[in-house]
Amino acid sequence: MQHSRIAIIGAPLDLGQGRRGGVDDLGNVPVDQPESLPAGPDRARYLPQVALACKRLATMVDRALTKKKMPLVLGGVR
């Protein structure tokens, strides 16, 4: 049995799928939804939430690399 070498990390950030054949789906990065938050300044909309999502993504990428997997990050609007 071949071990997977790719780790997929979904980043549905708008302020990602299990597959056979050598892919680990590590799930999506938790992201706050804009409908429940104040937007903040026009030039820095949702800045604290974007920064938190990026920090969570960095942690997931680091975990994949620690397990000697190649992280593949898929992002965009759901």
ABEGO torsion letter per residue (X at the ends): XBBBABBBBBBBBAXXXBBBGGBBBAEBBBBBBAAABBAEBAAABGAAAAAAAAAAAAAAAAAAAAAGBBBBBBBEBX
